[in-house]
Amino acid sequence: MFYFLYEYLYAPHTIFSFLRLFRYLTFRIIYAMVTAFLISLIFGRPVIRWLKEKNIKDTTRELALVNASNKDGTPTMGGILIVISTLIPSILWCNLANRFVQIIIIATIWFALLGYYDDLLKIKKNKEGLSIPKKLMLQFVFSFALGVLLVSDYSPLPATTATLISIPFYKYPVADLYWFYILFVVFVVIATSNAVNFADGLDGLAIGPAILVTLVFGVFCYVMGNMKLSDYFQFNYIKGVGELSIFCAAVIGAGIGFLWYNAYPAQLFMGDVGSMTLGGIIAVIAIMVKQEALIVLAGMIFFIEALSVFLQMISINYIGRRLFFMAPLHHTFQKRGIAEPKVVVRFWIIAAIFALIALSTLKIR
């Protein structure tokens, strides 16, 4: 919105000359983050009160864990706060004519609605929420449509690189998937969205790594959307993708504001409306900067959590015993008597280390 003010009203030596600030990406990145943080901080308490009034409270299995009884009755679906605090600054500070921005806003709304519906079913009707097939089908619909768009003539990505696959620490693409890239997009989106969902189990556990991963991809968006920087780091320049760094900044600001209320002891849980949306956002941004494989490195915590669930299922079904005390993995550490805040901070430390390693792939290639 502010970008349009610059385009239509800016003229040197007029009272509107200050609008030139909205031309600069760095200016809009900073203030998108600040705006998102303030919205999240200001509306946090009203959202908590509203959720309590609607009796939207946590009823997860974590109540049976050690020292977790105080979670009973904590409002959930706080991801609504993240979504609102992300979308409003994005509308204000992004160039809404940019196709990358349009795609990520649609993705955010899609996964937010999916997570919202899943949470409502858990709270109002049953504890299971959407069945796994239905949830996967709705995730598939969006990711398949995205994959088709990216391989079509209407793709915002350069036609020469749209279906190429790269891996961290290697300079050149390793494969061209052609039309199979659609299936790859489906896998990346579904896997990432559910991996973040698995990590949402302790106070502040999911939002901390999500902020760090978004920061990593925000940097990549900025670099690859800048002709000089992309040339310096020897990446393929993607025209217009730099606008996504503003959206990433909004996610980070919203996440920090949410953490204000989600830090131990949490006053608010994000629920599926938050975790599923964050996972979808991370996956879609990684796809649009052509760094899909980097999700595993930058989001190692999410990968480990999802892997622990997968291995636990395999072990129970084929060996007849549990591989871990409890899955996802963070519950295993709780079962061993490690205090929740310590588990969360240690996971944050690991997430920060892998985020730094992911950032190093800008140069180490």
Secondary structure, DSSP 8 states (H G I E B T S, - for coil): -HHHHHHHH--TTSTTGGGGGGG-HHHHHHHHHHHHHHHHHHHHHHHHHHHHHTT-B---GGGGSTT-GGGTT-B--THHHHHHHHHHHHHHHS-TT-HHHHHHHHHHHHHHHHHHHHHHIIIII-SS-S-HHHHHHHHHHHHHHHHHHHHSTT-SS-TTTTTEE--TT-SS--EE-GGGHHHHHHHHHHHHHHHHHHHTTSTTTTHHHHHHHHHHHHHHHHHHTSHHHHHHTT----TTGGGHHHHHHHHHHHHHHHHHHHSSS-S---HHHHHHHHHHHHHHHHHHTT-TTHHHHHTHHHHHHHHHHHHHHHIIIIISS-SSSSSSHHHHHHHTT--HHHHHHHHHHHHHHHHHHHHHTTT--
